[in-house]
Amino acid sequence: VNELCGQGVTQVAGGRGFSMCRTADGEAAVWGTNTLAGTLGLLGEQKRKRFEPKVLEVLSDKHITMVACGGWHHLAMADPARSKGPDELTIPEKVAPQHSL
């Protein structure tokens, strides 16, 4: 993935049609299928597919230490001692996906 060249990618994880990576700077980026208009975690983005990686803005104040993906989800673990913001993550209700099973 050309957009990640020179970014110091330290880990890559894959889910069902999407991927996530972690950089040496502690950022998390995602790309792939945005099936439920929120699968990638790109708040407010309606694109169904993203072929170039995009840093997760919602985690911009966190120092990501590990990423993992499952079939329909992804997880990013952060080091609170190296993060800039609060320990908790709050997603604004107006952009949080609303799904029912």
Z-matrix of the N, CA and C atoms (Angstrom, degrees):
N
C 1 1.445
C 2 1.533 1 107.26
N 3 1.298 2 115.60 1 109.67
C 4 1.467 3 121.52 2 -173.63
C 5 1.522 4 114.16 3 -57.75
N 6 1.331 5 117.60 4 -36.50
C 7 1.467 6 120.57 5 -177.31
C 8 1.526 7 112.29 6 -63.04
N 9 1.321 8 117.32 7 -18.97
C 10 1.466 9 120.50 8 -178.31
C 11 1.527 10 113.23 9 -96.49
N 12 1.321 11 117.46 10 -4.36
C 13 1.464 12 120.46 11 179.38
C 14 1.529 13 109.30 12 -61.10
N 15 1.300 14 115.78 13 131.63
C 16 1.452 15 121.28 14 179.58
C 17 1.520 16 114.56 15 79.79
N 18 1.329 17 117.69 16 2.15
C 19 1.466 18 121.46 17 -179.21
C 20 1.526 19 112.77 18 -89.86
N 21 1.330 20 117.73 19 -5.50
C 22 1.457 21 120.36 20 179.69
C 23 1.522 22 112.74 21 68.12
N 24 1.327 23 117.01 22 49.04
C 25 1.467 24 120.90 23 179.77
C 26 1.526 25 108.79 24 -63.92
N 27 1.332 26 115.69 25 125.83
C 28 1.460 27 120.81 26 -177.76
C 29 1.519 28 113.11 27 -109.08
N 30 1.330 29 116.72 28 -15.62
C 31 1.469 30 119.93 29 -179.97
C 32 1.518 31 109.65 30 -157.10
N 33 1.318 32 116.02 31 143.19
C 34 1.468 33 122.53 32 175.60
C 35 1.521 34 107.58 33 -133.05
N 36 1.327 35 116.16 34 138.64
C 37 1.467 36 121.82 35 176.47
C 38 1.515 37 107.92 36 -132.51
N 39 1.324 38 116.44 37 150.70
C 40 1.459 39 120.76 38 -178.77
C 41 1.510 40 112.33 39 -127.48
N 42 1.322 41 115.25 40 141.87
C 43 1.455 42 122.08 41 175.65
C 44 1.520 43 108.76 42 -115.99
N 45 1.293 44 116.55 43 -156.61
C 46 1.460 45 121.48 44 -179.40
C 47 1.525 46 109.62 45 -84.23
N 48 1.329 47 115.73 46 87.87
C 49 1.455 48 120.97 47 177.98
C 50 1.524 49 114.56 48 89.61
N 51 1.318 50 117.93 49 7.44
C 52 1.460 51 120.20 50 177.80
C 53 1.522 52 109.64 51 -145.83
N 54 1.322 53 115.72 52 160.73
C 55 1.468 54 121.42 53 -179.49
C 56 1.515 55 109.85 54 -136.17
N 57 1.313 56 114.41 55 162.39
C 58 1.457 57 122.14 56 179.50
C 59 1.519 58 107.50 57 -143.49
N 60 1.316 59 117.11 58 145.65
C 61 1.461 60 119.47 59 176.59
C 62 1.516 61 110.03 60 -137.42
N 63 1.322 62 113.87 61 163.78
C 64 1.457 63 122.78 62 176.37
C 65 1.512 64 107.64 63 -121.47
N 66 1.328 65 116.76 64 138.75
C 67 1.463 66 120.60 65 178.43
C 68 1.531 67 110.13 66 -103.39
N 69 1.313 68 115.59 67 165.97
C 70 1.466 69 120.85 68 179.05
C 71 1.524 70 111.50 69 -61.84
N 72 1.327 71 117.45 70 -24.14
C 73 1.465 72 121.88 71 178.37
C 74 1.523 73 112.68 72 -81.81
N 75 1.340 74 117.56 73 -0.59
C 76 1.459 75 121.02 74 178.70
C 77 1.511 76 114.87 75 84.27
N 78 1.336 77 117.07 76 21.08
C 79 1.465 78 120.37 77 176.07
C 80 1.522 79 109.86 78 -95.67
N 81 1.329 80 116.04 79 155.45
C 82 1.460 81 122.09 80 175.31
C 83 1.523 82 108.20 81 -118.33
N 84 1.326 83 116.55 82 133.22
C 85 1.463 84 121.75 83 178.45
C 86 1.521 85 108.81 84 -126.42
N 87 1.328 86 116.47 85 150.09
C 88 1.461 87 122.43 86 -178.87
C 89 1.520 88 110.71 87 -131.60
N 90 1.332 89 115.93 88 157.43
C 91 1.460 90 122.51 89 173.79
C 92 1.519 91 108.18 90 -162.75
N 93 1.328 92 116.03 91 160.21
C 94 1.461 93 122.03 92 178.68
C 95 1.509 94 111.94 93 125.11
N 96 1.322 95 116.03 94 -148.96
C 97 1.460 96 122.71 95 -177.34
C 98 1.523 97 110.38 96 -82.89
N 99 1.309 98 116.42 97 130.75
C 100 1.464 99 123.86 98 179.33
C 101 1.530 100 107.55 99 -105.73
N 102 1.320 101 116.36 100 58.27
C 103 1.459 102 124.23 101 -167.50
C 104 1.520 103 115.35 102 -47.42
N 105 1.305 104 117.54 103 -51.49
C 106 1.457 105 120.20 104 -175.67
C 107 1.524 106 111.99 105 -99.62
N 108 1.328 107 116.52 106 27.91
C 109 1.471 108 122.45 107 -177.01
C 110 1.513 109 109.61 108 49.37
N 111 1.309 110 115.33 109 47.86
C 112 1.457 111 120.83 110 179.61
C 113 1.515 112 111.94 111 173.05
N 114 1.327 113 117.10 112 -7.95
C 115 1.460 114 121.41 113 -178.55
C 116 1.521 115 111.51 114 -55.55
N 117 1.316 116 117.73 115 -37.70
C 118 1.457 117 121.01 116 -177.48
C 119 1.532 118 112.99 117 -78.21
N 120 1.310 119 117.57 118 -13.80
C 121 1.459 120 119.88 119 -178.80
C 122 1.514 121 113.56 120 81.63
N 123 1.319 122 117.42 121 14.56
C 124 1.464 123 122.00 122 178.28
C 125 1.522 124 107.43 123 -90.20
N 126 1.310 125 115.80 124 93.07
C 127 1.458 126 122.22 125 -171.82
C 128 1.514 127 112.84 126 -56.06
N 129 1.327 128 115.49 127 125.33
C 130 1.447 129 121.86 128 177.17
C 131 1.520 130 115.24 129 82.48
N 132 1.326 131 118.11 130 -7.39
C 133 1.473 132 119.94 131 -178.77
C 134 1.525 133 109.83 132 -81.13
N 135 1.310 134 116.47 133 130.00
C 136 1.455 135 121.97 134 -177.59
C 137 1.523 136 113.46 135 -101.91
N 138 1.332 137 117.58 136 -1.53
C 139 1.465 138 120.14 137 178.99
C 140 1.525 139 109.83 138 -59.35
N 141 1.327 140 115.90 139 136.90
C 142 1.464 141 120.01 140 179.11
C 143 1.525 142 112.04 141 -81.38
N 144 1.333 143 116.79 142 -27.28
C 145 1.467 144 120.95 143 178.98
C 146 1.505 145 109.35 144 -139.44
N 147 1.307 146 116.16 145 140.28
C 148 1.465 147 122.46 146 177.39
C 149 1.518 148 106.57 147 -129.98
N 150 1.328 149 115.89 148 113.54
C 151 1.462 150 120.08 149 -176.24
C 152 1.524 151 113.10 150 -92.35
N 153 1.331 152 117.25 151 -14.12
C 154 1.454 153 120.04 152 176.87
C 155 1.532 154 108.00 153 -109.90
N 156 1.328 155 118.37 154 141.46
C 157 1.463 156 121.10 155 -178.90
C 158 1.525 157 112.14 156 -63.32
N 159 1.314 158 115.54 157 145.91
C 160 1.459 159 121.31 158 176.05
C 161 1.529 160 108.00 159 -134.09
N 162 1.331 161 115.24 160 131.81
C 163 1.459 162 120.56 161 178.33
C 164 1.524 163 108.98 162 -66.04
N 165 1.324 164 116.38 163 137.70
C 166 1.458 165 121.52 164 178.07
C 167 1.529 166 109.04 165 -75.48
N 168 1.331 167 116.12 166 105.06
C 169 1.461 168 121.93 167 -178.27
C 170 1.525 169 112.01 168 -61.18
N 171 1.333 170 116.20 169 -34.05
C 172 1.463 171 120.58 170 -178.05
C 173 1.533 172 111.60 171 -63.50
N 174 1.334 173 116.39 172 -19.35
C 175 1.467 174 120.66 173 178.87
C 176 1.524 175 112.41 174 -107.83
N 177 1.321 176 117.60 175 14.48
C 178 1.467 177 120.80 176 -172.65
C 179 1.525 178 113.63 177 -63.23
N 180 1.326 179 118.35 178 -24.50
C 181 1.465 180 119.53 179 179.07
C 182 1.528 181 112.44 180 -95.85
N 183 1.323 182 117.29 181 6.54
C 184 1.467 183 122.61 182 179.14
C 185 1.523 184 109.98 183 -104.70
N 186 1.331 185 116.58 184 147.53
C 187 1.467 186 120.99 185 173.01
C 188 1.526 187 106.60 186 -99.83
N 189 1.325 188 116.35 187 102.90
C 190 1.469 189 122.46 188 -175.54
C 191 1.529 190 109.60 189 -75.39
N 192 1.330 191 115.13 190 130.84
C 193 1.465 192 120.93 191 -178.98
C 194 1.522 193 112.89 192 -109.84
N 195 1.343 194 116.90 193 -19.86
C 196 1.467 195 119.93 194 -179.00
C 197 1.523 196 109.36 195 -159.13
N 198 1.334 197 116.31 196 144.74
C 199 1.465 198 121.26 197 174.51
C 200 1.524 199 109.31 198 -126.54
N 201 1.324 200 115.50 199 151.81
C 202 1.467 201 121.39 200 177.48
C 203 1.523 202 107.97 201 -149.39
N 204 1.315 203 116.45 202 152.51
C 205 1.463 204 121.26 203 178.09
C 206 1.521 205 109.54 204 -131.87
N 207 1.332 206 115.24 205 146.61
C 208 1.454 207 122.30 206 170.45
C 209 1.513 208 107.29 207 -116.37
N 210 1.302 209 116.48 208 -166.28
C 211 1.455 210 119.87 209 -179.23
C 212 1.522 211 113.30 210 -58.51
N 213 1.330 212 117.42 211 -44.97
C 214 1.461 213 121.31 212 -174.45
C 215 1.523 214 113.39 213 -128.54
N 216 1.307 215 117.50 214 15.94
C 217 1.461 216 119.22 215 -178.15
C 218 1.523 217 110.75 216 -147.22
N 219 1.315 218 115.94 217 165.54
C 220 1.455 219 120.85 218 171.51
C 221 1.522 220 108.36 219 -138.36
N 222 1.323 221 114.33 220 158.14
C 223 1.456 222 121.49 221 -175.61
C 224 1.515 223 108.69 222 -135.12
N 225 1.306 224 116.03 223 138.46
C 226 1.463 225 121.22 224 174.78
C 227 1.521 226 107.40 225 -127.84
N 228 1.324 227 115.66 226 126.96
C 229 1.467 228 120.07 227 176.78
C 230 1.522 229 108.02 228 -100.25
N 231 1.334 230 115.57 229 139.65
C 232 1.462 231 120.93 230 -177.35
C 233 1.523 232 110.80 231 -121.00
N 234 1.322 233 115.25 232 151.81
C 235 1.457 234 122.49 233 175.70
C 236 1.526 235 107.33 234 -94.47
N 237 1.343 236 118.40 235 109.16
C 238 1.467 237 119.63 236 -176.72
C 239 1.528 238 112.86 237 -62.62
N 240 1.324 239 117.33 238 -28.52
C 241 1.465 240 119.97 239 -179.57
C 242 1.525 241 111.84 240 -69.42
N 243 1.334 242 117.56 241 -23.61
C 244 1.466 243 121.04 242 -178.54
C 245 1.525 244 112.29 243 -108.23
N 246 1.327 245 117.58 244 0.51
C 247 1.467 246 121.66 245 179.74
C 248 1.513 247 110.08 246 -86.60
N 249 1.337 248 115.51 247 153.75
C 250 1.465 249 121.31 248 -176.58
C 251 1.525 250 112.99 249 -91.68
N 252 1.319 251 117.35 250 -27.10
C 253 1.460 252 120.69 251 -174.02
C 254 1.519 253 112.48 252 -102.87
N 255 1.332 254 116.12 253 -166.36
C 256 1.461 255 120.60 254 179.26
C 257 1.535 256 111.00 255 -66.87
N 258 1.332 257 115.94 256 159.96
C 259 1.459 258 120.94 257 -179.74
C 260 1.523 259 112.18 258 -67.15
N 261 1.319 260 117.28 259 -25.58
C 262 1.462 261 121.39 260 -177.95
C 263 1.526 262 110.66 261 -94.36
N 264 1.322 263 115.22 262 150.86
C 265 1.458 264 121.38 263 177.49
C 266 1.521 265 108.18 264 -109.62
N 267 1.304 266 116.85 265 125.45
C 268 1.460 267 121.45 266 178.32
C 269 1.516 268 108.64 267 -116.63
N 270 1.327 269 115.34 268 124.29
C 271 1.465 270 121.03 269 177.39
C 272 1.527 271 107.14 270 -102.38
N 273 1.320 272 117.83 271 123.04
C 274 1.461 273 119.74 272 179.28
C 275 1.522 274 111.71 273 -54.92
N 276 1.312 275 116.28 274 132.81
C 277 1.464 276 121.41 275 -176.13
C 278 1.527 277 112.83 276 -57.98
N 279 1.329 278 117.61 277 -34.98
C 280 1.464 279 120.31 278 -176.21
C 281 1.532 280 112.78 279 -67.63
N 282 1.336 281 117.92 280 -19.14
C 283 1.470 282 119.30 281 179.15
C 284 1.526 283 112.76 282 -113.21
N 285 1.315 284 118.05 283 -6.84
C 286 1.462 285 120.81 284 178.74
C 287 1.523 286 108.62 285 -71.76
N 288 1.361 287 117.39 286 130.47
C 289 1.452 288 120.39 287 -179.61
C 290 1.519 289 111.29 288 -62.05
N 291 1.306 290 117.04 289 139.85
C 292 1.457 291 122.31 290 177.84
C 293 1.533 292 108.04 291 -111.00
N 294 1.309 293 116.41 292 109.77
C 295 1.459 294 120.98 293 -179.54
C 296 1.509 295 109.71 294 -128.44
N 297 1.306 296 116.99 295 146.54
C 298 1.455 297 120.53 296 175.15
C 299 1.522 298 107.94 297 -124.81
N 300 1.299 299 114.68 298 149.31
C 301 1.470 300 120.32 299 -178.99
C 302 1.504 301 111.53 300 -93.37
